[in-house]
């Protein structure tokens, strides 16, 4: 069994359409059947995990079995909630005459690139910190690769950004103290909120970078574009000290698949499989065969899960 499955928190990423949701769902099913309490979280706007389990998950954990709960995060809903929370936090901290302009600026900021990722990461942070003790495993089924990279690089970026805001706020506070308060310290609610937010991000960043607590896996197919995209993603995440431990090669042509067409597909696949072993030498590689059907029922997911359980893990390093 993959060493990825020993982690408390798991992120499953990859190019769109390669089988991320199916793989994440199979992992969740496998662990939950071992009486491990699992929370499977979808951060992908397409939200496939509900379709796989034939339920409609919400933004609160939905039990689908005694040991498995599902949760879907809607980026737009989280973005609105995030912005509303910022506006609420500013009540009483700015002049009444400035409220409308401040809200306008916040609304403009909410439409800027990266705003949805920031709101989504804020929700993920909350889930990690609040549900960490309640579950044995928390599995995140992420959106396609580019979105995942931006999302997982946010802890470091947010920490730097908030540290800068805190430094500026501290200087402002010191100036006001000297000018208006005879050197006596003044309460600064904004500084306090920023400090609390920084502590929250630092705490979750430590968890996400702890290789004993958090594991990262990518799903790909033995094709040119998924291989290239996954290689770039792993190199990018490595720059943020995020180490991807596992590669799931999905839809590998099985040996028993017969016919001229399948034999030609198998020949086409072989050099890509070799390329995968050459490129991803630091990762464990798990091969999942191509099934005769889509994974669209509980029985299909069970078969996928059993295959995942019995498939031999190949260690390159």
C-alpha positions in Angstrom: 0.0 0.0 0.0 1.2 3.5 -0.7 3.1 5.3 2.0 1.0 8.4 1.1 -2.0 6.7 2.9 -0.2 6.8 6.2 -0.5 10.6 6.3 -3.1 12.5 8.4 -3.7 14.9 5.6 -3.5 14.2 1.8 -3.7 16.4 -1.2 -4.5 14.7 -4.6 -3.8 16.8 -7.6 -3.3 16.5 -11.4 -4.4 17.6 -14.8 -8.2 17.8 -15.4 -9.7 14.5 -16.5 -7.0 12.1 -15.4 -9.0 10.6 -12.5 -8.1 12.8 -9.4 -11.6 12.5 -7.9 -11.9 8.8 -8.5 -8.5 8.2 -7.0 -9.2 10.4 -4.0 -12.5 8.7 -3.5 -11.0 5.2 -3.7 -8.4 6.2 -1.1 -11.0 7.5 1.2 -13.2 4.4 0.7 -10.2 2.1 1.4 -9.1 3.9 4.6 -12.7 4.2 5.9 -13.3 0.4 5.4 -10.3 0.0 7.7 -12.4 1.8 10.4 -10.3 5.0 10.0 -12.5 8.1 10.2 -12.1 10.0 6.9 -13.2 13.4 5.7 -13.0 13.7 1.9 -13.0 17.3 0.8 -13.5 18.6 -2.8 -12.0 21.9 -3.7 -12.7 21.4 -7.4 -15.5 23.7 -8.7 -16.6 20.7 -10.9 -17.3 18.7 -7.7 -17.2 15.0 -8.8 -17.1 13.3 -5.5 -20.8 13.7 -4.9 -21.5 12.1 -8.3 -19.2 9.2 -7.5 -21.0 8.5 -4.2 -24.4 9.5 -5.7 -25.1 12.1 -3.0 -25.2 15.8 -2.8 -22.5 17.0 -0.3 -22.7 20.4 1.3 -20.3 22.8 3.0 -20.6 20.7 6.2 -19.5 17.1 6.5 -22.0 14.7 5.1 -21.8 11.0 6.3 -22.0 8.4 3.5 -20.9 5.6 5.8 -20.0 5.2 9.5 -16.4 6.2 8.9 -16.6 8.4 5.7 -17.8 12.0 5.5 -17.9 14.2 2.3 -17.6 17.9 2.1 -17.6 20.2 -1.0 -16.2 23.7 -0.9 -17.7 26.2 -3.3 -15.0 28.8 -4.2 -17.6 31.5 -5.0 -19.5 31.0 -1.8 -16.3 31.0 0.2 -15.1 34.2 -1.6 -18.3 36.0 -0.7 -18.2 34.7 2.9 -14.5 35.8 3.1 -15.3 39.3 1.9 -18.3 39.7 4.1 -16.2 38.7 7.1 -13.6 41.3 6.2 -16.3 44.0 6.0 -17.7 42.9 9.4 -14.2 43.0 11.0 -13.8 46.6 9.8 -17.0 47.8 11.5 -16.2 50.3 14.2 -12.6 50.5 13.0 -13.2 53.2 10.2 -15.1 56.4 10.2 -18.8 56.1 9.2 -18.1 58.5 6.3 -15.4 56.1 5.0 -17.4 52.8 5.2 -18.9 53.0 1.7 -15.5 53.8 0.1 -13.8 51.0 2.1 -16.4 48.5 1.1 -16.0 49.6 -2.6 -12.3 49.0 -2.4 -12.8 45.6 -0.8 -15.3 44.6 -3.5 -12.8 45.6 -6.2 -10.1 43.6 -4.4 -12.5 40.6 -4.4 -12.6 40.6 -8.2 -8.8 40.6 -8.5 -6.8 37.5 -9.6 -6.1 35.2 -6.7 -9.1 36.3 -4.6 -10.9 33.0 -4.9 -7.8 31.0 -4.1 -7.3 33.2 -1.0 -10.8 32.6 0.2 -10.5 28.9 -0.6 -7.3 28.6 1.3 -8.9 30.3 4.2 -11.6 27.6 4.3 -9.0 24.9 3.9 -7.1 26.4 6.8 -10.2 26.3 9.0 -10.9 22.7 8.0 -7.4 21.6 8.8 -7.3 23.3 12.2 -10.8 22.6 13.3 -11.1 19.0 12.0 -7.6 17.8 12.6 -8.4 16.0 15.8 -11.9 14.8 14.7 -10.7 12.6 11.8 -7.9 10.1 11.2 -7.5 11.3 7.7 -8.5 14.5 5.7 -8.2 14.0 2.0 -8.4 17.0 -0.4 -9.5 16.4 -4.0 -8.1 19.5 -5.6 -8.9 21.4 -8.8 -6.7 21.0 -11.9 -3.0 21.5 -11.6 -2.5 25.3 -12.1 -5.2 26.0 -9.4 -3.6 23.5 -7.0 -0.1 25.1 -7.4 -1.5 28.6 -6.6 -3.5 27.2 -3.7 -0.6 25.3 -2.1 1.9 28.1 -2.5 -0.4 30.5 -0.6 0.7 29.7 3.0 4.2 31.1 2.3 2.9 34.1 0.3 0.2 34.9 2.8 2.7 34.8 5.7 5.0 37.2 3.9 2.1 39.5 3.0 0.6 39.6 6.5 4.1 40.1 8.1 4.5 43.2 5.9 1.1 44.5 6.9 1.9 43.9 10.6 5.2 45.9 10.2 3.4 48.8 8.6 0.6 48.7 11.2 3.2 48.6 14.0 4.9 51.7 12.7 1.6 53.5 12.4 0.7 52.6 16.0 4.1 53.8 17.3 3.7 57.1 15.5 0.2 57.6 17.0 1.4 56.6 20.4 4.2 59.2 20.3 2.0 62.0 18.9 -1.4 61.5 20.7 -1.0 59.3 23.7 2.1 60.6 25.6 4.0 57.4 24.8 1.4 55.1 26.4 0.5 52.0 24.3 -2.7 52.1 22.4 -5.1 49.3 21.6 -5.1 48.5 17.9 -7.9 46.0 16.9 -6.6 45.8 13.3 -3.1 44.8 14.5 -4.6 42.2 16.8 -6.7 40.7 14.0 -3.7 40.6 11.6 -1.6 39.0 14.3 -4.2 36.3 15.0 -4.5 35.7 11.3 -0.8 35.3 10.9 -0.6 32.8 13.8 -3.4 30.8 12.1 -1.5 30.7 8.8 1.8 29.9 10.4 0.2 27.0 12.3 -1.4 25.5 9.2 1.7 26.1 7.1 3.7 24.1 9.7 1.2 21.2 9.3 1.2 21.3 5.5 5.0 21.3 5.3 5.3 18.5 7.9 6.1 15.4 5.8 5.0 13.1 8.6 1.5 14.7 8.8 0.8 15.8 5.2 1.3 13.9 2.0 0.9 15.0 -1.7 0.1 12.8 -4.6 -0.5 13.5 -8.3 -2.6 11.5 -10.7 -1.6 11.4 -14.4 -2.2 9.3 -17.5 0.7 7.8 -19.5 0.5 10.6 -22.1 2.7 13.5 -23.1 0.8 16.5 -21.7 -0.1 15.0 -18.3 3.5 14.0 -17.8 4.9 17.5 -18.7 2.3 19.2 -16.6 2.9 17.0 -13.6 6.7 17.5 -13.9 6.3 21.3 -13.9 3.9 21.2 -11.0 6.2 19.0 -8.8 9.2 21.3 -9.5 7.1 24.4 -8.7 5.8 23.0 -5.4 9.3 21.8 -4.5 10.4 25.5 -4.6 7.8 26.1 -1.8 9.2 23.1 0.2 6.2 21.0 -0.7 7.3 17.5 -1.6 5.2 15.3 -3.8 5.7 11.7 -2.6 3.4 9.7 -4.9 2.5 9.4 -8.6 -0.7 7.5 -9.5 -0.5 6.4 -13.2 -4.1 5.9 -14.1 -5.7 4.1 -17.0 -2.7 1.9 -17.9 -3.6 -0.6 -20.6 -3.9 -4.1 -18.9 -2.0 -7.1 -20.3 -5.2 -9.0 -21.0 -6.7 -6.3 -23.2 -6.8 -7.9 -26.6 -7.3 -6.8 -30.2 -5.1 -4.8 -32.7 -6.3 -1.4 -31.5 -5.5 -2.1 -27.8 -2.1 -3.6 -28.8 -1.3 -0.4 -30.7 -2.4 1.7 -27.7 -0.1 -0.4 -25.5 2.9 0.1 -27.8 2.2 3.9 -27.8 2.0 3.8 -24.0 5.3 2.0 -23.3 7.7 4.9 -23.9 5.5 7.2 -21.8 5.6 4.7 -18.9 9.4 4.6 -19.2 9.5 8.4 -19.3 7.4 8.5 -16.1 10.0 6.2 -14.3 12.8 8.4 -15.6 11.4 11.7 -14.6 9.8 10.9 -11.3 12.7 9.1 -9.6 12.0 10.7 -6.2 8.4 9.5 -6.1 6.7 6.2 -5.5 4.8 5.1 -8.6 1.4 3.3 -8.5 -0.1 2.0 -11.7 -3.9 1.7 -11.9 -5.3 -0.2 -14.9 -7.8 1.0 -17.5 -11.2 -0.4 -16.6 -13.8 -1.6 -19.1 -16.2 1.0 -17.7 -16.5 4.4 -16.1 -16.3 4.5 -12.3 -19.9 5.5 -11.9 -21.4 3.1 -9.3 -20.5 1.9 -5.8 -19.5 -1.5 -7.3 -17.1 0.2 -9.8 -15.6 2.3 -7.0 -15.2 -0.9 -5.0 -13.3 -2.5 -7.9 -11.1 0.6 -8.2 -10.4 0.5 -4.5 -9.5 -3.1 -4.5 -7.1 -2.6 -7.4 -5.5 0.3 -5.6 -5.1 -1.9 -2.5 -3.5 -4.8 -4.4 -1.4 -2.8 -6.9 2.3 -3.1 -6.2 4.0 0.2 -5.4 7.2 0.8 -7.3 9.9 2.8 -5.6 12.3 4.5 -7.8 14.6 5.9 -5.2 
